[in-house]
């Protein structure tokens, strides 16, 4: 039997894995990206060191030499001109209110104490005046001997009343007519006081000697209180016992013994007039050894005493004819 005629194929031998890879290697190489070619330094570049870039400092923009002027310059507040912060004001306001409250309480308490003393001095003699207390606090000595009105010469009462306050029995503590006269004479260059005896008692007992509008504002209502509580005779008695008649000499009794070596009850008209004219300036006028001006003023007071009518001294010394303060 003849063999069948089958197609004959050339059987190639099976390829090994190595040969298969080698056959496909060109295709894989063609598809990969090209490798970078290292740069070859030139001779000059090989001798230059690598320089790292330095950090450059920031330079401010140049300022103009002359700043442009503003139409409406705005001033910035400094530490000295800046207003206090609201927190500081809120902290100071309670302290200011508290200080004002305490000051008002102190002033009210002081005035209440003075009113109590005014009522008490109607019956008891003041142990010391504000001027005496000031001398004691400064280390200066003084002398005073209190005497009642019955132990004072009537000549002293007349001389002091006519010299210091001629309308003492007619006013209620403040002589507005004398104030008007003092204002008019001040415009003419002639100084003249307008304080009444009652106002001087208020000042010597409770206030300070220096002149000020504050003192006068306190002095006037306190004077009205004294006039309302004390009789005129008591006001004159207190005044004659606390007035200063020389350095450290207070009261008519001490002045009489220091200047005339006698009791106040034995003073005559001339001696009383010399004491009266020394009251406005007791440190410059010596009643015991008066100068020409003091003698001239004392002579004027003696003339007033002789020409005075009973109504001018009736509220203190008494008179046959009773007068009222309104006359």
Phi and psi in degrees as a GROMACS rama.xvg file:
@    title "Ramachandran Plot"
@    xaxis  label "Phi"
@    yaxis  label "Psi"
@TYPE xy
-83.0566  142.477  UNK-2
-64.9783  153.137  UNK-3
-72.7085  153.379  UNK-4
-87.1881  91.9636  UNK-5
-93.2826  147.456  UNK-6
-68.3655  139.574  UNK-7
-100.446  122.893  UNK-8
-106.912  142.108  UNK-9
-80.9176  114.67  UNK-10
-86.7809  113.758  UNK-11
-83.8071  151.303  UNK-12
-70.335  149.378  UNK-13
-66.4431  135.501  UNK-14
-79.7602  144.221  UNK-15
-81.4806  163.307  UNK-16
-60.4312  -32.1916  UNK-17
-69.8459  -43.5688  UNK-18
-67.8822  -34.6502  UNK-19
-64.8066  -39.2845  UNK-20
-66.8684  -40.2406  UNK-21
-66.7797  -30.6354  UNK-22
-73.6839  -27.8099  UNK-23
-98.8306  -6.07065  UNK-24
-58.5777  -42.4354  UNK-25
-60.2901  -35.3791  UNK-26
-66.4202  -39.719  UNK-27
-68.1356  -37.5932  UNK-28
-66.7204  -36.7641  UNK-29
-66.7751  -29.5981  UNK-30
-83.1203  -17.3605  UNK-31
-76.8878  148.828  UNK-32
-70.8343  152.363  UNK-33
-69.1427  141.511  UNK-34
-74.4401  144.938  UNK-35
-67.2438  143.403  UNK-36
-94.8782  120.355  UNK-37
-63.1056  140.372  UNK-38
-77.9399  135.706  UNK-39
-96.2572  117.39  UNK-40
-66.1448  145.684  UNK-41
-78.5491  167.768  UNK-42
-60.2181  -37.8743  UNK-43
-69.4823  -40.4907  UNK-44
-70.1667  -27.9635  UNK-45
-70.378  -22.7825  UNK-46
-97.6434  -4.78885  UNK-47
-91.966  126.268  UNK-48
-71.0571  152.771  UNK-49
-72.5335  129.949  UNK-50
-110.321  122.584  UNK-51
-86.5137  136.745  UNK-52
-66.5565  127.955  UNK-53
-80.9111  152.866  UNK-54
-79.7439  115.444  UNK-55
-77.553  133.473  UNK-56
-69.3496  151.198  UNK-57
-79.8503  124.22  UNK-58
-99.9475  127.553  UNK-59
-69.2125  154.382  UNK-60
-66.935  141.572  UNK-61
-63.6951  137.259  UNK-62
-89.1243  146.231  UNK-63
-69.2374  149.038  UNK-64
-64.9866  -44.0632  UNK-65
-116.028  121.257  UNK-66
-71.1362  141.288  UNK-67
-65.7467  139.9  UNK-68
-73.831  142.042  UNK-69
-98.9376  148.231  UNK-70
-67.2062  -36.5307  UNK-71
-133.3  84.5879  UNK-72
-63.8864  141.772  UNK-73
-107.453  119.511  UNK-74
-89.2115  127.733  UNK-75
-82.6069  133.475  UNK-76
-66.2223  135.89  UNK-77
-98.1906  -174.537  UNK-78
-68.3479  -26.4382  UNK-79
-88.3397  -31.9826  UNK-80
-99.204  -11.5516  UNK-81
-69.3442  135.723  UNK-82
-66.8699  151.474  UNK-83
-61.8851  149.207  UNK-84
-68.5612  155.083  UNK-85
-57.43  -30.0217  UNK-86
-66.7682  -37.7424  UNK-87
-68.4536  -42.7201  UNK-88
-61.686  -41.9914  UNK-89
-66.123  -24.8003  UNK-90
-81.2323  -32.573  UNK-91
-82.1444  -28.4311  UNK-92
-60.7073  -45.1633  UNK-93
-62.36  -35.4927  UNK-94
-66.8713  -40.8647  UNK-95
-65.709  -42.0859  UNK-96
-64.3321  -38.5711  UNK-97
-67.0981  -41.6299  UNK-98
-64.4101  -41.3708  UNK-99
-64.8354  -36.7948  UNK-100
-65.6635  -43.843  UNK-101
-65.8748  -38.1  UNK-102
-64.4062  -40.0205  UNK-103
-65.3139  -40.3232  UNK-104
-63.3544  -41.6276  UNK-105
-65.2077  -42.6759  UNK-106
-64.9668  -41.7994  UNK-107
-64.7836  -40.394  UNK-108
-66.1018  -38.1357  UNK-109
-65.1545  -44.3666  UNK-110
-65.2685  -38.814  UNK-111
-63.4359  -39.2095  UNK-112
-64.4407  -40.2267  UNK-113
-64.1691  -41.6877  UNK-114
-63.2679  -37.8714  UNK-115
-64.9588  -41.7218  UNK-116
-66.5605  -37.0142  UNK-117
-60.877  -44.4185  UNK-118
-65.4137  -36.6632  UNK-119
-73.2123  -37.7724  UNK-120
-71.2843  -6.79194  UNK-121
-64.5018  -27.5669  UNK-122
-119.125  -25.9609  UNK-123
-115.259  153.138  UNK-124
-81.0912  135.453  UNK-125
-62.2176  128.191  UNK-126
-71.6972  -27.2832  UNK-127
-159.141  151.48  UNK-128
-103.621  171.164  UNK-129
-64.7081  -35.7967  UNK-130
-69.4922  -39.4855  UNK-131
-63.3688  -41.7389  UNK-132
-63.8851  -37.6476  UNK-133
-63.7752  -41.9278  UNK-134
-66.0561  -37.0728  UNK-135
-67.9987  -39.1806  UNK-136
-69.5878  -29.1774  UNK-137
-87.1219  2.42378  UNK-138
87.2084  8.6487  UNK-139
-92.369  141.584  UNK-140
-90.5057  157.738  UNK-141
-149.588  164.352  UNK-142
-129.45  142.507  UNK-143
-156.292  139.346  UNK-144
-133.608  115.534  UNK-145
-79.0671  133.159  UNK-146
-131.997  145.382  UNK-147
-73.4326  170.086  UNK-148
-62.3617  -33.0176  UNK-149
-67.7597  -18.3195  UNK-150
-98.137  14.0015  UNK-151
-114.618  135.022  UNK-152
-61.8399  135.144  UNK-153
-59.2052  -24.9597  UNK-154
-64.2271  -36.1177  UNK-155
-66.9621  -41.4947  UNK-156
-62.1618  -45.2743  UNK-157
-65.8247  -43.5746  UNK-158
-65.2106  -45.5754  UNK-159
-67.4092  -42.1015  UNK-160
-63.936  -44.6824  UNK-161
-74.4167  -24.9553  UNK-162
-83.449  -40.4246  UNK-163
-95.7919  -35.4407  UNK-164
-157.288  86.5543  UNK-165
-67.7936  -19.8311  UNK-166
-106.657  29.7854  UNK-167
-59.0977  -38.3194  UNK-168
-83.9405  -6.15122  UNK-169
-104.552  -19.5267  UNK-170
-109.066  170.939  UNK-171
-106.372  40.4923  UNK-172
109.632  -32.8206  UNK-173
-124.301  122.718  UNK-174
-98.5567  96.7724  UNK-175
-69.7254  -29.2428  UNK-176
-65.0734  -40.7313  UNK-177
-67.1716  -35.179  UNK-178
-63.8072  -42.8602  UNK-179
-63.7546  -40.1144  UNK-180
-65.1761  -39.1642  UNK-181
-66.4277  -37.0462  UNK-182
-66.4988  -42.0625  UNK-183
-65.9744  -40.9929  UNK-184
-72.4283  -28.5535  UNK-185
-64.8389  -34.5043  UNK-186
-67.382  -26.6691  UNK-187
-87.3903  -0.727142  UNK-188
85.7537  14.4148  UNK-189
-109.023  105.809  UNK-190
-71.2167  138.386  UNK-191
-153.573  133.094  UNK-192
-81.0238  155.312  UNK-193
-126.694  13.5872  UNK-194
-79.122  130.55  UNK-195
-82.3764  171.824  UNK-196
-62.3664  -38.1889  UNK-197
-63.9166  -39.9636  UNK-198
-68.0211  -35.9313  UNK-199
-67.9888  -34.5469  UNK-200
-62.8644  -44.0621  UNK-201
-61.0392  -45.8828  UNK-202
-65.5128  -46.9564  UNK-203
-67.3454  -32.6848  UNK-204
-81.4391  -43.8728  UNK-205
-121.379  -20.0703  UNK-206
-113.365  -173.663  UNK-207
-100.751  156.084  UNK-208
-77.0133  -25.7191  UNK-209
-67.2556  145.486  UNK-210
-82.9194  137.71  UNK-211
-166.086  158.054  UNK-212
-68.6857  -30.5554  UNK-213
-65.3841  -44.0858  UNK-214
-63.274  -41.3543  UNK-215
-65.9353  -36.2755  UNK-216
-66.4801  -31.5963  UNK-217
-82.5585  -33.1395  UNK-218
-66.4394  -40.113  UNK-219
-65.4541  -51.1926  UNK-220
-64.5995  -34.2677  UNK-221
-67.0909  -33.4388  UNK-222
-64.998  -41.0757  UNK-223
-62.9185  -35.4837  UNK-224
-65.3664  -40.7804  UNK-225
-65.1823  -42.9185  UNK-226
-63.7532  -32.3268  UNK-227
-75.6062  -28.6296  UNK-228
-102.466  -26.1015  UNK-229
-108.307  145.086  UNK-230
-76.7495  164.329  UNK-231
-61.6389  -37.4082  UNK-232
-63.4723  -39.9294  UNK-233
-67.0927  -38.6259  UNK-234
-61.8207  -44.7956  UNK-235
-65.9696  -38.097  UNK-236
-63.1204  -45.2351  UNK-237
-65.3163  -40.3836  UNK-238
-62.9292  -44.8047  UNK-239
-66.8309  -20.5453  UNK-240
-96.7925  -12.0894  UNK-241
-117.114  -5.76422  UNK-242
-68.9926  148.653  UNK-243
-94.0672  127.897  UNK-244
-118.475  25.1865  UNK-245
153.44  171.248  UNK-246
-60.141  109.341  UNK-247
75.4784  14.0287  UNK-248
-111.318  111.881  UNK-249
-121.21  134.818  UNK-250
93.2262  148.303  UNK-251
-68.5656  -32.0241  UNK-252
-67.1277  -47.0395  UNK-253
-64.5648  -36.2203  UNK-254
-68.371  -41.2574  UNK-255
-62.8251  -42.2675  UNK-256
-74.5707  -31.7938  UNK-257
-75.1332  -37.4875  UNK-258
-98.1778  -30.6715  UNK-259
-124.06  -2.74648  UNK-260
56.0296  45.4195  UNK-261
-152.732  167.082  UNK-262
-74.2777  157.406  UNK-263
-66.0636  -24.4659  UNK-264
-73.126  -12.6604  UNK-265
-107.516  8.87947  UNK-266
-71.8212  140.188  UNK-267
-96.068  -173.179  UNK-268
-65.6266  -44.8471  UNK-269
-64.8256  -46.1655  UNK-270
-64.2715  -39.1159  UNK-271
-64.0368  -39.5726  UNK-272
-66.5512  -38.8489  UNK-273
-66.8179  -36.258  UNK-274
-65.8716  -39.6778  UNK-275
-65.8537  -41.6495  UNK-276
-74.2176  -13.2898  UNK-277
-82.9729  -13.6345  UNK-278
-62.2469  -41.8749  UNK-279
-64.0847  -28.4795  UNK-280
-144.864  74.2565  UNK-281
-69.0183  -18.7883  UNK-282
-84.2107  -19.4257  UNK-283
-104.792  -25.1106  UNK-284
-107.455  124.908  UNK-285
-103.534  111.25  UNK-286
-64.7226  -32.3487  UNK-287
-76.073  -27.4667  UNK-288
-134.149  71.6236  UNK-289
-73.5076  147.641  UNK-290
-86.9989  -176.632  UNK-291
-59.7568  -42.3606  UNK-292
-67.2765  -40.8594  UNK-293
-64.3509  -38.0239  UNK-294
-67.0169  -39.186  UNK-295
-64.5503  -44.019  UNK-296
-64.6365  -38.8946  UNK-297
-64.3968  -36.2099  UNK-298
-64.4209  -38.0825  UNK-299
-63.8155  -39.4491  UNK-300
-66.8708  -39.3853  UNK-301
-62.2849  -37.7306  UNK-302
-66.2693  -38.9602  UNK-303
-64.6108  -39.8859  UNK-304
-62.6415  -37.3285  UNK-305
-74.7838  -29.6144  UNK-306
-96.1402  -0.677199  UNK-307
-72.5818  150.464  UNK-308
-101.072  163.634  UNK-309
-62.9619  -27.3183  UNK-310
-65.2065  -24.4664  UNK-311
-72.8164  -23.1151  UNK-312
-122.582  8.78479  UNK-313
-65.8999  -32.1637  UNK-314
-69.8941  -13.8481  UNK-315
-112.927  -48.074  UNK-316
-97.1528  -10.6291  UNK-317
85.3097  159.977  UNK-318
-160.61  160.934  UNK-319
-66.8184  -33.1607  UNK-320
-107.625  119.053  UNK-321
-75.8433  135.248  UNK-322
-121.15  158.721  UNK-323
-105.127  164.425  UNK-324
-72.6164  -16.9496  UNK-325
-79.4715  -13.9481  UNK-326
